[in-house]
Amino acid sequence: MRQKYILDTEKLVFRPEEITLKKRLKNIAKYLIAGASLGFLVWGIAFFDAMESPEKIVLEKQNQLLLNNITSINNQFEQIALFIDEVQHRDDNFYRVISQTNPISPSIRQAGFGGVDKYNHLQAFENSEVLIDVLKKGDILLNQLEVQHRSYDTVIHLVINKEDSLLSLPAIAPVAPYDYFRISSPFGRRVHPITKKVHRHDGVDFAARTGKAIYATGNGIVSSVKLSTIGYGNRIVINHGYGYKTLYAHCSKIFVKDGEYVKRGQLIGLVGSTGTSTGPHLHYEVIQNNIKKNPEAFYYNDLNNQEYDEMVKALADTK
């Protein structure tokens, strides 16, 4: 603090001002009051600036609720997209195969959800990225559903006009889904379980207990029944017409004979381990125009246990 001087009127000289404790305390108090006032003023301005009106608070809560709902819808769209992917795969690889029509190209399934400028009017909104993303997904899903709807219309039309040929296709699994443990050997090259050499495996092996039912996979005529202790063992061959045949090998029992007409879902034999076999299973082949095909391309396990039973019973009742 600067030293103050006062005039001594008697001696006519300046002398340093003497500051008493009381005066010193008064000066300190003045500074403190001024500082506190300034601090309170600054705090008040900041506080009132930060205060929000009731209307603004309500709007912010509503916006947060809408954002949460949009996020939830976005998650649901992702689940729906997974389901539609499964439906599309089933349509292209099963329904369109058995109805003998080409699969739908991915470009058609994914396209057609709007132009590049469709969502520009949403750019100015808060959280616009989330909103645009969910709207895009919704448009894509709607397009995919429309394409799938038209596809099913086409397949149904083909089924109605090709009922006889479709019933003849080997379009179901030859063993009920609850009767086999697993596919023990798929179609293709494998190490043979007995010779230990790499061989081409021309069918699919359904690992199941001896005595489990074997069903005809399509309408047709039994073209061959053979009993053997080697190779395929006891086996059945069905000629379905339209270039298709199926073979059922290693049977423990056979219930059909040469020349017999059979229907899809009809009991034709029982699982066994006859012939060259290391354990009970059904070796199943599909032959199309004398070329052995992967059987898994002709059936799709989309029937649950009850539906499979109902199908077998309904076909048995029509015999």
Backbone torsions as a table, in degrees:
resi	resn	phi	psi	omega
1	MET	NA	139.7	-179.0
2	ARG	-72.2	141.5	177.7
3	GLN	-71.5	130.8	176.6
4	LYS	-100.4	148.4	179.2
5	TYR	-122.0	145.7	177.2
6	ILE	-124.6	155.8	-177.4
7	LEU	-88.0	125.8	174.3
8	ASP	-87.3	105.7	-172.7
9	THR	-69.2	-23.2	179.6
10	GLU	-76.7	-41.5	-176.6
11	LYS	-100.5	-6.7	179.0
12	LEU	56.2	45.9	175.1
13	VAL	-136.3	156.1	174.8
14	PHE	-89.0	134.8	176.3
15	ARG	-132.7	151.0	-178.7
16	PRO	-57.3	139.8	178.9
17	GLU	-73.4	133.1	177.4
18	GLU	-88.9	119.6	-177.8
19	ILE	-100.5	115.6	179.0
20	THR	-76.7	165.1	178.4
21	LEU	-61.0	-40.2	179.9
22	LYS	-61.3	-44.2	-179.0
23	LYS	-67.4	-38.4	179.3
24	ARG	-62.1	-41.4	179.1
25	LEU	-65.9	-38.0	178.5
26	LYS	-63.3	-40.2	178.8
27	ASN	-63.6	-44.0	179.5
28	ILE	-62.0	-41.6	-179.9
29	ALA	-62.3	-39.2	178.5
30	LYS	-61.9	-44.2	179.0
31	TYR	-63.1	-41.9	-179.6
32	LEU	-64.4	-43.1	179.9
33	ILE	-64.3	-41.7	179.6
34	ALA	-64.4	-42.4	179.0
35	GLY	-65.0	-43.2	179.6
36	ALA	-63.8	-40.0	179.1
37	SER	-62.6	-44.9	179.2
38	LEU	-63.6	-42.1	178.8
39	GLY	-62.8	-41.9	179.5
40	PHE	-64.0	-38.8	179.1
41	LEU	-62.8	-46.4	179.3
42	VAL	-62.4	-43.8	179.2
43	TRP	-62.8	-40.4	-179.7
44	GLY	-63.5	-42.2	179.2
45	ILE	-62.6	-46.0	179.5
46	ALA	-63.5	-40.0	-177.8
47	PHE	-65.6	-47.7	-178.3
48	PHE	-68.4	-29.8	177.3
49	ASP	-69.9	-34.8	-179.4
50	ALA	-78.5	-21.4	-179.8
51	MET	-64.1	139.9	-179.5
52	GLU	-112.4	147.8	177.7
53	SER	-72.9	155.1	177.8
54	PRO	-55.9	-37.1	179.9
55	GLU	-63.8	-40.3	-179.4
56	LYS	-67.7	-39.3	178.6
57	ILE	-62.1	-43.7	179.3
58	VAL	-62.7	-43.2	-179.6
59	LEU	-64.0	-40.3	179.2
60	GLU	-65.0	-38.3	177.1
61	LYS	-65.5	-41.4	178.1
62	GLN	-64.3	-40.7	178.9
63	ASN	-63.2	-41.1	179.3
64	GLN	-65.5	-38.5	177.7
65	LEU	-64.0	-43.2	178.0
66	LEU	-63.3	-40.5	179.1
67	LEU	-63.1	-41.5	177.9
68	ASN	-62.8	-41.5	179.6
69	ASN	-65.5	-40.6	179.0
70	ILE	-64.1	-41.4	177.6
71	THR	-62.1	-41.1	178.5
72	SER	-64.0	-42.7	178.2
73	ILE	-62.7	-40.0	178.9
74	ASN	-60.3	-42.7	177.9
75	ASN	-64.8	-39.4	178.1
76	GLN	-65.6	-38.6	177.4
77	PHE	-61.2	-37.0	178.9
78	GLU	-64.7	-39.1	176.6
79	GLN	-66.2	-41.0	178.3
80	ILE	-64.0	-38.5	179.9
81	ALA	-62.3	-39.4	177.6
82	LEU	-63.5	-41.0	178.7
83	PHE	-65.1	-42.7	179.5
84	ILE	-64.8	-37.2	176.0
85	ASP	-58.1	-42.0	179.4
86	GLU	-66.1	-42.0	178.6
87	VAL	-63.2	-42.7	179.6
88	GLN	-64.3	-41.8	178.1
89	HIS	-61.4	-43.7	179.6
90	ARG	-64.5	-39.5	-179.6
91	ASP	-64.4	-49.7	-175.9
92	ASP	-70.9	-36.8	-171.3
93	ASN	-101.5	-4.4	178.2
94	PHE	-131.9	-66.3	-175.0
95	TYR	-60.8	-41.2	-179.6
96	ARG	-77.1	-24.9	175.6
97	VAL	-68.3	-49.5	-176.7
98	ILE	-72.6	-22.8	175.9
99	SER	-90.9	3.4	174.0
100	GLN	57.7	49.2	174.9
101	THR	-133.3	155.2	-174.0
102	ASN	-70.6	148.4	175.3
103	PRO	-67.7	159.7	178.7
104	ILE	-81.6	136.0	-177.4
105	SER	-69.6	145.6	178.9
106	PRO	-57.4	-32.7	-178.9
107	SER	-63.3	-35.9	177.8
108	ILE	-73.3	-39.6	-178.8
109	ARG	-66.6	-32.2	-173.0
110	GLN	-98.3	-16.0	-172.0
111	ALA	-87.6	171.9	168.4
112	GLY	87.1	34.6	179.8
113	PHE	-109.2	17.5	174.0
114	GLY	119.1	164.4	-179.2
115	GLY	-80.6	174.8	-176.3
116	VAL	-69.5	-23.4	-177.1
117	ASP	-95.5	5.9	-173.2
118	LYS	-63.1	-30.4	-173.2
119	TYR	-110.0	10.0	-176.6
120	ASN	-61.6	-32.5	-176.5
121	HIS	-69.1	-9.1	-179.8
122	LEU	-97.4	-3.7	-173.5
123	GLN	-64.4	-29.0	-174.4
124	ALA	-79.5	-11.4	-176.5
125	PHE	-79.9	152.2	172.7
126	GLU	-66.2	141.5	-177.0
127	ASN	58.9	33.4	-177.3
128	SER	-63.7	-30.1	-179.4
129	GLU	-62.3	-42.8	179.7
130	VAL	-65.4	-43.7	-179.1
131	LEU	-63.4	-45.3	-179.9
132	ILE	-64.6	-40.4	-179.2
133	ASP	-61.4	-44.2	-177.9
134	VAL	-70.8	-34.2	177.6
135	LEU	-68.5	-38.7	177.0
136	LYS	-62.5	-45.6	179.3
137	LYS	-61.6	-41.6	178.5
138	GLY	-61.6	-42.3	179.2
139	ASP	-65.2	-41.2	179.3
140	ILE	-63.4	-44.5	-179.6
141	LEU	-63.9	-41.2	177.7
142	LEU	-61.6	-40.8	178.1
143	ASN	-63.9	-43.9	-179.1
144	GLN	-64.3	-38.6	178.6
145	LEU	-65.7	-38.7	178.6
146	GLU	-65.7	-43.2	177.5
147	VAL	-62.2	-42.4	-179.7
148	GLN	-65.9	-37.6	177.4
149	HIS	-60.7	-46.2	178.8
150	ARG	-65.5	-35.9	178.9
151	SER	-63.5	-44.3	179.7
152	TYR	-65.1	-35.8	175.3
153	ASP	-59.4	-42.5	179.6
154	THR	-64.8	-45.9	-178.6
155	VAL	-63.1	-43.4	179.0
156	ILE	-60.9	-42.1	178.3
157	HIS	-61.0	-43.4	179.4
158	LEU	-65.8	-39.1	179.5
159	VAL	-62.6	-44.5	-179.7
160	ILE	-60.6	-38.5	-176.4
161	ASN	-88.9	-7.2	-180.0
162	LYS	-130.4	36.1	-173.5
163	GLU	-57.0	-45.0	-176.5
164	ASP	-64.9	-46.3	-178.3
165	SER	-68.4	-34.2	-180.0
166	LEU	-69.9	-36.9	177.3
167	LEU	-67.2	-22.0	-179.9
168	SER	-84.9	-17.6	-179.8
169	LEU	-68.5	142.9	177.1
170	PRO	-76.2	79.1	-165.3
171	ALA	-107.5	8.8	175.2
172	ILE	-129.1	164.7	174.9
173	ALA	-72.6	140.2	-177.2
174	PRO	-74.9	-13.0	177.2
175	VAL	-124.9	135.8	-179.5
176	ALA	-58.2	145.3	-175.4
177	PRO	-59.1	-27.4	180.0
178	TYR	-88.3	-3.2	-176.4
179	ASP	-100.7	-11.8	177.8
180	TYR	-121.0	148.2	-176.3
181	PHE	-76.7	-43.6	-173.2
182	ARG	-170.1	170.2	167.3
183	ILE	-84.2	104.5	-174.6
184	SER	-77.6	-28.3	176.3
185	SER	-143.6	115.6	178.3
186	PRO	-80.0	177.2	178.7
187	PHE	-71.2	140.7	176.3
188	GLY	124.9	-168.4	-177.9
189	ARG	-77.8	141.9	-179.4
190	ARG	-155.0	166.6	172.0
191	VAL	-84.0	120.1	-178.1
192	HIS	-63.4	132.7	-175.4
193	PRO	-66.0	-18.1	-178.6
194	ILE	-105.0	-51.5	-177.9
195	THR	-78.1	-19.9	-177.9
196	LYS	63.6	19.5	176.4
197	LYS	-108.1	157.9	179.3
198	VAL	-76.8	122.5	178.6
199	HIS	-129.8	159.8	171.6
200	ARG	-80.8	128.1	178.1
201	HIS	-100.9	112.4	-169.3
202	ASP	-87.7	6.2	-179.8
203	GLY	-147.4	-159.4	177.8
204	VAL	-124.9	136.1	179.0
205	ASP	-102.3	121.1	176.1
206	PHE	-97.4	108.6	179.2
207	ALA	-75.8	119.4	-177.6
208	ALA	-151.6	163.5	177.9
209	ARG	-71.6	151.0	175.3
210	THR	-58.2	134.2	178.2
211	GLY	98.7	-6.4	176.7
212	LYS	-71.8	147.8	-171.6
213	ALA	-70.2	142.7	172.5
214	ILE	-115.3	130.7	-176.7
215	TYR	-116.4	146.6	172.2
216	ALA	-65.0	136.4	-175.0
217	THR	-92.1	-4.2	176.5
218	GLY	-167.0	162.4	176.9
219	ASN	-63.3	146.7	176.7
220	GLY	172.3	-171.2	179.8
221	ILE	-118.4	132.9	178.3
222	VAL	-67.1	115.2	-177.1
223	SER	-95.1	-17.7	-178.7
224	SER	-162.0	134.2	169.8
225	VAL	-127.2	127.5	-176.7
226	LYS	-137.3	135.1	175.4
227	LEU	-105.1	130.4	-176.2
228	SER	-155.4	156.6	176.7
229	THR	-104.6	2.1	179.2
230	ILE	-129.0	170.7	175.7
231	GLY	57.3	-125.6	-179.3
232	TYR	-70.1	-10.1	-176.3
233	GLY	66.2	-145.7	176.2
234	ASN	-72.9	121.4	-174.3
235	ARG	-141.7	158.3	-179.0
236	ILE	-125.0	139.6	171.7
237	VAL	-122.9	129.3	178.4
238	ILE	-114.7	131.4	174.4
239	ASN	-97.0	114.3	-176.7
240	HIS	-92.7	-4.4	-173.9
241	GLY	77.5	177.5	178.7
242	TYR	56.1	24.8	176.6
243	GLY	88.3	5.6	-175.1
244	TYR	-109.0	139.8	169.9
245	LYS	-136.6	154.8	174.0
246	THR	-131.9	149.9	-179.5
247	LEU	-126.5	136.9	-178.4
248	TYR	-126.3	112.6	-170.6
249	ALA	-116.5	162.9	177.6
250	HIS	68.5	26.9	-177.8
251	CYS	-66.9	143.6	173.0
252	SER	-84.6	-31.7	175.8
253	LYS	-141.9	151.0	178.2
254	ILE	-128.2	132.5	-175.6
255	PHE	-110.3	5.5	-179.0
256	VAL	-122.9	168.2	-179.7
257	LYS	-133.8	165.7	179.7
258	ASP	-54.3	137.3	175.8
259	GLY	83.1	-4.2	-178.3
260	GLU	-78.0	137.2	176.1
261	TYR	-83.9	131.2	179.5
262	VAL	-125.2	156.5	178.3
263	LYS	-112.5	156.5	176.0
264	ARG	-56.5	132.2	-179.9
265	GLY	88.4	-0.3	179.8
266	GLN	-79.2	138.7	176.5
267	LEU	-68.9	122.8	-178.1
268	ILE	-119.4	-17.3	-179.2
269	GLY	-175.2	-174.4	179.2
270	LEU	-127.6	147.2	178.9
271	VAL	-62.6	142.5	177.9
272	GLY	-152.2	-159.2	180.0
273	SER	-141.9	35.9	-179.6
274	THR	-76.5	159.9	179.6
275	GLY	76.8	-152.5	180.0
276	THR	-82.8	96.4	-173.6
277	SER	-150.4	145.0	178.6
278	THR	-100.0	-2.7	-179.4
279	GLY	177.9	165.7	-177.3
280	PRO	-64.2	128.8	176.8
281	HIS	-170.2	165.6	172.0
282	LEU	-107.7	122.5	171.1
283	HIS	-93.0	120.8	-172.5
284	TYR	-123.6	130.6	179.6
285	GLU	-125.5	149.7	171.4
286	VAL	-120.0	124.9	179.6
287	ILE	-115.6	121.3	179.0
288	GLN	-117.9	117.4	-178.7
289	ASN	51.9	45.6	177.1
290	ASN	67.5	14.1	176.7
291	ILE	-116.0	127.6	-178.7
292	LYS	-77.3	125.0	-175.6
293	LYS	-110.3	162.9	175.4
294	ASN	-70.3	114.5	-177.9
295	PRO	-59.0	-27.8	-177.6
296	GLU	-69.0	-10.3	175.2
297	ALA	-82.9	-8.2	-174.5
298	PHE	-111.6	-11.5	176.1
299	TYR	-132.5	155.9	179.7
300	TYR	-135.8	125.5	-175.8
301	ASN	-78.5	62.0	178.5
302	ASP	-100.4	9.4	174.3
303	LEU	-100.7	127.8	174.8
304	ASN	-79.5	179.0	-175.4
305	ASN	-57.2	-46.4	-178.2
306	GLN	-64.8	-42.9	-179.2
307	GLU	-64.9	-38.6	178.5
308	TYR	-64.1	-43.7	177.7
309	ASP	-60.9	-43.4	-179.1
310	GLU	-64.2	-38.0	178.8
311	MET	-64.2	-46.4	-179.1
312	VAL	-62.5	-42.7	-179.5
313	LYS	-65.3	-43.7	-179.7
314	ALA	-62.5	-40.1	179.7
315	LEU	-70.1	-36.2	178.7
316	ALA	-65.8	-34.6	-179.1
317	ASP	-70.5	-16.9	-178.2
318	THR	-94.2	0.0	-177.7
319	LYS	-72.9	NA	NA
